[in-house]
Amino acid sequence: MILQIRDLSISIRGQEIVTIDCLDLAAGQRLGVVGESGSGKTMAAMSIAGLAPGVVDVKGSIRLNGQETIDMTDRQLAASRRGLVGVIFQDPQRALNPMMRVGRQVAEAIRLHRRQSRAHIRARVLELLEQVQLPDPQKLMRRYPHQLSGGQRQRVMIAIAIACRPKLLIADEPTTALDATVQKEILELINDLSVQHNMGLLFVSHDLGVVRAVSEYMAVLYGGRLMEMGPIGHVLERSRHRYTEALIASNPGRVCVGTSEIGLGRRFIPIEGNVPSPGAFPQGCRFRGRCRHELPACVEEPRLTLLEDGHAFRCWNPTIMREAESHGSAC
Protein backbone atom coordinates (compact mmCIF):
# COMPACT_ATOMS: atom_id res chain seq x y z
CA MET A 1 0.00 0.00 0.00
CA ILE A 2 1.21 3.50 -0.86
CA LEU A 3 -0.94 5.06 1.86
CA GLN A 4 -2.27 3.50 5.06
CA ILE A 5 -4.19 5.52 7.65
CA ARG A 6 -5.21 4.12 11.03
CA ASP A 7 -6.99 5.96 13.89
CA LEU A 8 -6.03 9.37 12.51
CA SER A 9 -6.96 12.33 14.71
CA ILE A 10 -6.31 15.92 13.64
CA SER A 11 -6.95 18.70 16.15
CA ILE A 12 -6.30 22.39 16.64
CA ARG A 13 -5.82 23.71 20.17
CA GLY A 14 -7.41 20.60 21.63
CA GLN A 15 -10.44 20.70 19.32
CA GLU A 16 -10.65 17.59 17.15
CA ILE A 17 -11.54 18.49 13.57
CA VAL A 18 -10.84 15.30 11.60
CA THR A 19 -11.08 11.64 12.60
CA ILE A 20 -10.45 8.83 10.13
CA ASP A 21 -10.59 5.25 11.40
CA CYS A 22 -8.86 3.68 8.43
CA LEU A 23 -8.14 4.43 4.81
CA ASP A 24 -5.90 2.58 2.34
CA LEU A 25 -4.66 3.51 -1.13
CA ALA A 26 -2.66 1.16 -3.34
CA ALA A 27 -0.31 2.00 -6.20
CA GLY A 28 -2.29 3.13 -9.24
CA GLN A 29 -5.58 3.48 -7.35
CA ARG A 30 -7.51 6.73 -7.62
CA LEU A 31 -9.48 7.83 -4.56
CA GLY A 32 -11.83 10.81 -4.52
CA VAL A 33 -12.47 12.54 -1.18
CA VAL A 34 -15.68 14.58 -1.17
CA GLY A 35 -17.74 16.67 1.22
CA GLU A 36 -19.00 20.18 1.81
CA SER A 37 -16.69 23.07 2.66
CA GLY A 38 -15.57 22.64 6.26
CA SER A 39 -15.73 18.84 6.16
CA GLY A 40 -11.98 18.46 6.74
CA LYS A 41 -10.97 17.31 3.25
CA THR A 42 -8.07 19.69 2.73
CA MET A 43 -6.84 19.40 6.32
CA ALA A 44 -6.72 15.61 5.99
CA ALA A 45 -4.91 15.81 2.64
CA MET A 46 -2.33 18.33 3.88
CA SER A 47 -1.73 16.26 7.03
CA ILE A 48 -1.05 13.21 4.87
CA ALA A 49 1.47 15.23 2.88
CA GLY A 50 3.05 16.58 6.08
CA LEU A 51 2.06 20.14 5.15
CA ALA A 52 -0.45 20.91 7.91
CA PRO A 53 0.02 24.27 9.71
CA GLY A 54 2.13 24.29 12.86
CA VAL A 55 -0.90 24.73 15.14
CA VAL A 56 -2.30 21.40 13.97
CA ASP A 57 -1.76 18.33 16.16
CA VAL A 58 -1.79 15.06 14.21
CA LYS A 59 -2.03 11.73 16.05
CA GLY A 60 -2.56 8.14 15.00
CA SER A 61 -0.81 6.50 12.07
CA ILE A 62 -0.04 7.70 8.53
CA ARG A 63 2.19 5.29 6.65
CA LEU A 64 3.59 6.32 3.27
CA ASN A 65 5.00 3.40 1.32
CA GLY A 66 5.23 1.46 4.58
CA GLN A 67 7.02 4.21 6.53
CA GLU A 68 5.36 5.82 9.56
CA THR A 69 5.37 9.64 9.22
CA ILE A 70 3.61 10.72 12.42
CA ASP A 71 6.00 12.51 14.81
CA MET A 72 8.69 12.92 12.15
CA THR A 73 10.71 16.15 12.22
CA ASP A 74 10.41 18.57 9.29
CA ARG A 75 13.74 17.37 7.94
CA GLN A 76 12.68 13.73 8.20
CA LEU A 77 9.35 14.49 6.52
CA ALA A 78 11.08 16.27 3.65
CA ALA A 79 13.34 13.27 3.17
CA SER A 80 10.46 10.78 3.35
CA ARG A 81 8.42 12.70 0.78
CA ARG A 82 11.30 12.77 -1.70
CA GLY A 83 10.17 10.92 -4.79
CA LEU A 84 7.12 9.68 -2.92
CA VAL A 85 4.50 12.45 -2.64
CA GLY A 86 3.54 15.21 -5.06
CA VAL A 87 0.92 17.88 -4.31
CA ILE A 88 -1.24 19.92 -6.71
CA PHE A 89 -2.58 22.91 -4.83
CA GLN A 90 -5.97 24.50 -5.35
CA ASP A 91 -4.75 27.95 -6.42
CA PRO A 92 -1.60 27.84 -8.60
CA GLN A 93 -1.42 31.62 -8.73
CA ARG A 94 -0.75 31.68 -4.98
CA ALA A 95 1.33 28.48 -4.94
CA LEU A 96 3.74 29.62 -7.68
CA ASN A 97 6.40 32.22 -6.96
CA PRO A 98 5.51 35.38 -8.98
CA MET A 99 9.19 36.48 -8.99
CA MET A 100 10.57 33.30 -10.59
CA ARG A 101 10.34 32.15 -14.17
CA VAL A 102 8.30 29.02 -14.75
CA GLY A 103 11.23 26.92 -15.90
CA ARG A 104 13.26 27.80 -12.82
CA GLN A 105 10.40 26.78 -10.51
CA VAL A 106 10.04 23.38 -12.16
CA ALA A 107 13.83 22.96 -12.10
CA GLU A 108 13.93 23.80 -8.39
CA ALA A 109 11.56 20.91 -7.64
CA ILE A 110 14.02 18.57 -9.34
CA ARG A 111 17.22 20.13 -7.98
CA LEU A 112 16.05 19.89 -4.35
CA HIS A 113 15.61 16.13 -4.60
CA ARG A 114 17.93 14.98 -7.39
CA ARG A 115 21.65 15.53 -7.92
CA GLN A 116 21.83 16.14 -11.65
CA SER A 117 23.71 18.41 -14.02
CA ARG A 118 22.15 21.60 -15.35
CA ALA A 119 21.79 20.01 -18.78
CA HIS A 120 19.91 17.03 -17.36
CA ILE A 121 17.65 19.26 -15.26
CA ARG A 122 16.86 21.51 -18.23
CA ALA A 123 16.03 18.49 -20.37
CA ARG A 124 13.77 17.15 -17.63
CA VAL A 125 11.99 20.52 -17.32
CA LEU A 126 11.25 20.55 -21.05
CA GLU A 127 10.10 16.93 -20.85
CA LEU A 128 7.71 17.75 -18.00
CA LEU A 129 6.25 20.83 -19.71
CA GLU A 130 5.64 18.72 -22.81
CA GLN A 131 4.15 15.94 -20.68
CA VAL A 132 1.56 18.31 -19.20
CA GLN A 133 0.77 19.43 -22.76
CA LEU A 134 1.94 23.03 -22.57
CA PRO A 135 2.55 24.67 -25.96
CA ASP A 136 6.08 25.73 -26.97
CA PRO A 137 7.87 24.67 -23.73
CA GLN A 138 11.13 26.34 -24.81
CA LYS A 139 9.41 29.72 -24.86
CA LEU A 140 7.02 29.14 -21.98
CA MET A 141 9.72 28.15 -19.48
CA ARG A 142 11.11 31.70 -19.67
CA ARG A 143 7.80 33.30 -18.71
CA TYR A 144 6.54 34.36 -15.28
CA PRO A 145 3.31 32.92 -13.77
CA HIS A 146 1.33 36.13 -14.38
CA GLN A 147 2.04 35.77 -18.11
CA LEU A 148 0.18 32.45 -18.23
CA SER A 149 -3.52 31.60 -18.26
CA GLY A 150 -5.15 29.88 -15.29
CA GLY A 151 -5.10 26.53 -17.05
CA GLN A 152 -1.44 26.92 -18.00
CA ARG A 153 -0.49 27.80 -14.41
CA GLN A 154 -2.26 24.67 -13.19
CA ARG A 155 -0.36 22.57 -15.74
CA VAL A 156 2.90 24.05 -14.43
CA MET A 157 1.77 23.13 -10.91
CA ILE A 158 1.14 19.57 -12.10
CA ALA A 159 4.60 19.46 -13.74
CA ILE A 160 6.18 20.46 -10.40
CA ALA A 161 4.11 17.86 -8.53
CA ILE A 162 5.23 14.98 -10.79
CA ALA A 163 8.80 16.21 -11.32
CA CYS A 164 10.32 13.52 -9.08
CA ARG A 165 7.97 10.75 -10.25
CA PRO A 166 5.97 10.42 -6.99
CA LYS A 167 4.13 7.27 -6.05
CA LEU A 168 1.29 9.28 -4.48
CA LEU A 169 -0.23 12.39 -6.07
CA ILE A 170 -2.46 14.57 -3.88
CA ALA A 171 -4.71 16.98 -5.78
CA ASP A 172 -6.54 19.53 -3.62
CA GLU A 173 -9.49 20.83 -5.66
CA PRO A 174 -7.21 21.55 -8.66
CA THR A 175 -10.01 22.62 -11.02
CA THR A 176 -12.09 24.89 -8.77
CA ALA A 177 -11.09 28.20 -10.41
CA LEU A 178 -11.12 26.92 -14.01
CA ASP A 179 -13.83 27.14 -16.66
CA ALA A 180 -15.57 23.96 -17.83
CA THR A 181 -13.43 23.38 -20.94
CA VAL A 182 -10.11 23.82 -19.12
CA GLN A 183 -11.45 21.78 -16.20
CA LYS A 184 -12.11 18.86 -18.52
CA GLU A 185 -8.57 19.06 -19.95
CA ILE A 186 -6.95 19.17 -16.50
CA LEU A 187 -9.03 16.23 -15.26
CA GLU A 188 -8.09 14.15 -18.28
CA LEU A 189 -4.43 15.07 -17.81
CA ILE A 190 -4.39 14.10 -14.11
CA ASN A 191 -6.19 10.85 -14.87
CA ASP A 192 -3.81 9.97 -17.74
CA LEU A 193 -0.71 10.74 -15.66
CA SER A 194 -1.97 8.54 -12.82
CA VAL A 195 -2.52 5.64 -15.19
CA GLN A 196 0.73 6.10 -17.17
CA HIS A 197 2.96 6.30 -14.09
CA ASN A 198 0.95 3.94 -11.83
CA MET A 199 0.60 6.73 -9.25
CA GLY A 200 -1.87 6.54 -6.41
CA LEU A 201 -4.17 9.55 -6.64
CA LEU A 202 -5.88 11.27 -3.70
CA PHE A 203 -8.28 13.74 -5.33
CA VAL A 204 -10.05 16.24 -3.07
CA SER A 205 -13.19 17.98 -4.33
CA HIS A 206 -16.67 19.11 -3.35
CA ASP A 207 -17.94 18.33 -6.87
CA LEU A 208 -19.25 14.78 -7.26
CA GLY A 209 -19.22 15.04 -11.06
CA VAL A 210 -15.51 15.88 -11.04
CA VAL A 211 -14.72 13.07 -8.59
CA ARG A 212 -16.75 10.64 -10.70
CA ALA A 213 -14.61 11.55 -13.71
CA VAL A 214 -11.23 10.71 -12.19
CA SER A 215 -11.75 8.28 -9.31
CA GLU A 216 -12.21 4.54 -8.87
CA TYR A 217 -12.96 4.77 -5.16
CA MET A 218 -14.67 7.40 -3.07
CA ALA A 219 -14.60 8.54 0.55
CA VAL A 220 -17.27 10.89 1.93
CA LEU A 221 -16.34 13.23 4.80
CA TYR A 222 -18.67 15.33 6.91
CA GLY A 223 -17.69 17.23 10.02
CA GLY A 224 -14.29 15.56 9.89
CA ARG A 225 -15.84 12.07 10.05
CA LEU A 226 -15.57 9.37 7.39
CA MET A 227 -19.23 8.68 6.62
CA GLU A 228 -19.00 6.31 3.66
CA MET A 229 -16.40 4.84 1.33
CA GLY A 230 -16.06 2.20 -1.35
CA PRO A 231 -15.97 1.69 -5.13
CA ILE A 232 -17.29 4.92 -6.62
CA GLY A 233 -20.01 3.28 -8.69
CA HIS A 234 -21.39 1.54 -5.60
CA VAL A 235 -21.28 4.68 -3.47
CA LEU A 236 -22.95 6.92 -6.06
CA GLU A 237 -25.49 4.44 -7.40
CA ARG A 238 -26.24 2.61 -4.14
CA SER A 239 -25.34 5.11 -1.44
CA ARG A 240 -26.13 3.95 2.10
CA HIS A 241 -25.38 6.96 4.28
CA ARG A 242 -28.07 9.63 4.42
CA TYR A 243 -25.44 12.34 4.05
CA THR A 244 -24.13 10.79 0.83
CA GLU A 245 -27.71 10.58 -0.42
CA ALA A 246 -28.27 14.27 0.42
CA LEU A 247 -24.93 15.27 -1.12
CA ILE A 248 -25.81 13.56 -4.40
CA ALA A 249 -29.25 15.17 -4.49
CA SER A 250 -27.74 18.62 -3.86
CA ASN A 251 -25.02 18.35 -6.50
CA PRO A 252 -26.27 18.67 -10.10
CA GLY A 253 -22.72 18.59 -11.49
CA ARG A 254 -22.02 17.15 -14.92
CA VAL A 255 -18.62 16.66 -16.50
CA CYS A 256 -17.41 15.44 -19.88
CA VAL A 257 -14.53 12.97 -20.09
CA GLY A 258 -13.47 11.97 -23.56
CA THR A 259 -16.62 11.46 -25.60
CA SER A 260 -18.80 10.59 -22.61
CA GLU A 261 -20.81 12.97 -20.48
CA ILE A 262 -21.11 11.91 -16.87
CA GLY A 263 -24.09 13.33 -15.02
CA LEU A 264 -25.53 12.41 -11.68
CA GLY A 265 -29.02 12.69 -13.12
CA ARG A 266 -30.81 13.61 -9.89
CA ARG A 267 -33.27 16.37 -9.08
CA PHE A 268 -31.56 19.23 -7.23
CA ILE A 269 -32.53 19.20 -3.53
CA PRO A 270 -30.42 21.45 -1.26
CA ILE A 271 -29.27 20.22 2.15
CA GLU A 272 -31.03 22.20 4.87
CA GLY A 273 -28.98 24.24 7.32
CA ASN A 274 -25.23 24.85 7.39
CA VAL A 275 -22.17 22.87 8.40
CA PRO A 276 -21.57 23.65 12.11
CA SER A 277 -18.26 25.07 13.26
CA PRO A 278 -15.74 22.69 14.90
CA GLY A 279 -16.88 22.07 18.46
CA ALA A 280 -20.52 22.81 17.62
CA PHE A 281 -21.45 19.47 16.06
CA PRO A 282 -24.20 17.50 17.79
CA GLN A 283 -23.52 14.44 19.92
CA GLY A 284 -23.60 11.14 18.06
CA CYS A 285 -23.93 11.28 14.28
CA ARG A 286 -22.49 14.59 13.10
CA PHE A 287 -25.13 14.91 10.38
CA ARG A 288 -27.87 14.86 13.01
CA GLY A 289 -29.96 18.03 12.91
CA ARG A 290 -29.63 18.39 9.13
CA CYS A 291 -30.77 14.86 8.28
CA ARG A 292 -34.34 14.31 7.11
CA HIS A 293 -34.24 10.69 8.34
CA GLU A 294 -32.96 11.13 11.89
CA LEU A 295 -33.76 8.41 14.46
CA PRO A 296 -33.55 8.46 18.29
CA ALA A 297 -30.52 6.16 17.97
CA CYS A 298 -28.62 8.91 16.12
CA VAL A 299 -27.68 10.54 19.44
CA GLU A 300 -25.00 7.83 19.64
CA GLU A 301 -22.01 7.56 17.30
CA PRO A 302 -22.93 5.11 14.51
CA ARG A 303 -20.87 1.98 14.15
CA LEU A 304 -19.08 1.10 10.92
CA THR A 305 -20.85 -1.34 8.62
CA LEU A 306 -18.71 -3.23 6.12
CA LEU A 307 -20.34 -4.85 3.08
CA GLU A 308 -18.92 -7.76 1.10
CA ASP A 309 -18.05 -5.56 -1.90
CA GLY A 310 -15.73 -3.32 0.15
CA HIS A 311 -18.40 -0.67 0.58
CA ALA A 312 -18.45 0.72 4.15
CA PHE A 313 -20.63 3.29 5.92
CA ARG A 314 -21.71 4.48 9.38
CA CYS A 315 -25.41 5.30 9.67
CA TRP A 316 -28.23 4.14 11.97
CA ASN A 317 -30.85 4.63 9.26
CA PRO A 318 -29.19 3.76 5.93
CA THR A 319 -30.96 4.07 2.59
CA ILE A 320 -30.71 0.28 2.02
CA MET A 321 -30.10 -2.41 4.61
CA ARG A 322 -30.17 -6.18 4.55
CA GLU A 323 -30.27 -8.46 7.54
CA ALA A 324 -27.13 -10.25 6.36
CA GLU A 325 -25.05 -7.10 6.66
CA SER A 326 -22.90 -6.98 9.77
CA HIS A 327 -20.91 -4.37 11.62
CA GLY A 328 -17.14 -4.55 11.60
CA SER A 329 -13.87 -2.94 10.61
CA ALA A 330 -13.35 -1.71 7.05
CA CYS A 331 -9.58 -2.29 7.26
N, C-alpha and C positions, 0 to 999 in steps of 0.2 A: 504494500500500500504506500502511495506517495504521501497521503495525509491520513492521520488517525487522531481523532479527538475523543477524549473520555472525561466525563465529569468536569467540563469546562465551566468556570465561573468568572465573569468579568464584572468588576465593580469600580465605582468611583466614590471616594470618600466614604466607604462603608456601605454604599447603596448598590446592591446587585442590579445590573442592567441587562446582562445576557447570561443564560444558563443553557448549555447544550450537553445532554447526557452522552450521546455518542454520534459520531459522524465519520464515515470512511470515504476515501476517494482513491481509486486505483489509477495507474498510468493509463492515459488515453481516455479516461472517463470524463464526461462533461456534466457538471452539477450546477443547476440554477438555484440560487437562494432568493426567495421572494418574500414580500411583506410590505406593509404600509411604511411611510416615513416614520421614524422613531421606533421601528421594530428591532433594531440592533444589528441589521445586516452588515453595514459598513464597519461598525465597531468589531464585530466578529471577524470579518475579513482582514482588517488591519491588525488585529491581535494575532491571527494566524501567520501573517507576514512579519510579525515582530515590529510593527510600525505604529502601535497604539501610543497615544500621548502619555507623558510621564506620570500624570495623575491617575492613570488606569492601573488597577491591580488585577492581574491575571493569575488564576489558580487552576489546578487540574492538570490535564495532560494534553499537549499538542506535539505530536510526533511527525516530523517531516522526513520522509524516506528512512524511517526507522529510528531517527535521532530525536530524543526529547529536547524541546526548546524552552520549556518553562524554566524560569529562574536563570537563564543564560545572561551573561553580561552583554552589553552592546557590541563589543568586539567579537564575542563568540557568536552572537546572532548574525553579524555581518559575514563571518566566515562560513556559518552553516547555510546561509542563503545563497552563497556563491554558486552559480550554476544550477541552483535548485528552484528558486522562486523568482518569478517576474510579476510585476504589478502594473496594470493599466489603470491610471487614475481617472476619476470622473471628469475633471476639467483640465485638459492639456494646457490651456492658456496659463493657468496658475501653476501647473506642475513643471512646465518648461521654463528655463532661465531666459528671460527676455534679452539679456545682455550677451548671450552666447549664440554663435551660429549653430544651425541645426546639425551639421556634420560633426562639429566638435562635441555636442552633447551626446550624440550616439557613440562617438569614439570614446568619450569619458566612461560610459557604461562598460565598454570592453576593457579599457586600460586599467580600471580599478580592480578587475578580476582576472585578467589574463596578461601574462608577460609576453608581448609580441612587438615586433618592429613596427615603425610608423607605416611602412608600406603594407604590411599585413593588416594593420588596423584600418587603414584607408580602404583597402580592398573589401574588408568585411563590412565597413559602413556602406559602401556602394551596393554590396550584395543585399544588405538588410533593407535599404531604401527601395531597391528593385523588388524585393520579396514582399514588401507591403504595398507594392503597386503604385509607387509615387512616380510621376512623370519626370523625365530628365534629371536623374539623381545627381549627376555631375554639377548641374547648375543649382539644384535645390539645396544641396548640402552647404552652400555658401550663404544661404539666406537666414534671416532671423525669424523667430516664431511669428511675429506680428505681420510678416510678409506672406504668410500662408493662410489658407482658408481653414475653417474649423475642422473639416474632414481631413485635410492634409496634416494639421497639427496632431490629430488623434492617430493617424498612421505613423507619424514620427514617434509618438508615445509608445505605440505597439512595437516599433522597431527597437526602441530602447529596452522594452520589457523582455523581448526574446533574444537580445543581443548575445547572451551567454548560454543560449539553448537550455532554458529552465525545464525542469520536469513538471512543475506546477505553475500555471498561469492564473493569477487572480485579476479579474476584471470588475472594477467597481463602477457600475452604471456607466459604461463607456460611450453610450449613444444618447444620453439624456438631452444634450444640447444640440443635437444634429437634426437636420430635416429628414423626412422619410426616405428619400432616395439615398442620401449619404449613409443613413442608418442601416439600410439594407446592405450596402457595400461593406461597411465595417463589420456587420454581423457575419457576412459570408467569409470575410477575410479571417476573423478570429476563429470561426469554425474550421476553415480549411487548414489554418496553421496548427490547430490542435490535432487534427487528424494526421497531417503530414509528419509532424514531429512527435507524435504519440505523447503529447502533453496532457496532463490532467488539467481541467479547466474548472475554476470556481467563479461562476458568473453571477454577480449581484445585480438585481434589478427589481423595480416595483411593477414592471410591465410584464404581464403573463404572456402576451403575444411574443415579445422579444425573447423571453426565457424559453418558450416553446420552440423557437426557431433554432436555438443553439445547444440546447441541453438534452441529455438522455435521462437524467435523474433530476429530482426536484425536492427542495426542502423549504417548508413554509415556516416563517418566523412571525411571532406576534408578541409584543411586550417582552422581547428577549427570550421567549420560550420556543422550542422546536415543537410545532403543533402537528406537522404531518410531513412525511418524506417517502420517497419510493420512485419507481420508474415513472417518468413524466406523463406518459399516456394514461397510466393507472390513476395517478393523482388528479389529473385534469378531467378525465372522463368518468372516473368513479371515485370522486373525492369522498372522504369519510368525515373529516373534521368540519364542523359548522363554520369555522372561520374560512377555511379553504373554499367552501361552497359560496360564502358571502363575497370573498375576494374575486372569485370567478365571475359572479353575477354583477359585480361593480366595475369590472374591467372589460370594456368593449374592444380592446386592442386587436388590431389585425396587422400582420406583417407578411411581406412577400420574401420568399427564399427560393432562388432559382426561378423556375416557372410556376411554382406552386404558391398559392395564397393561403396562409394559415390564419384562420379566424376562430375565435372562441364560440361564436354563434349563439350567445345568450342575450336575453333581454337585460338592459342596463338597470340594475337595482342598487342604489347607493347603500353603503353601510351606515347605519344610524350612529350619531355621536362622533366623538373624536378619540384618538389614542391617548390614554392618560399619560401624565408625566411619570418618570421613574419614581417609585415610592408611593404612587397614588393608585396602583392597580388593585383590583378587588382581591380578596382572599379566595383561594381555590383556583379555578380556571381563570386565566387572565382576560379571556374574551367575555366573561360574565358581565352583564350590564349592557352590552351591545348586541348580544346574541338573541335572535328571535325564538330560539328553541331551548332556552335555559330550563334546567331542572333543579329541584332542591339539592340533588347530589353535587351540583356544580360548585358548591361552597368549599368542596374539598379538591385538592389537586388531582386531576385525572391521571390514571395509570396509563402506561404505554401498551398499546395493543399491536402485536406483530402478526401480520398475515403471511400466508405461505409464499406469496409472490414477492416478498421483500418490502411490501407496502406497510408502513407503520404510522400510527396516529395516537393522539391522546385526547379523548372526548367521551363524556358520559352519555351523550345523546347523538351518536354518529348518524350520518345520512343513511347508511346501510349497515346492517349487523346480522351476522349469522351465529347460531348457537355454537357452532364448531370453532369459532374464533376465540383465541385465548390470549391472556395478558402475559407479557414477557419482555425480555430485553431485545432491542433491535440490533445489537452488536454482539 
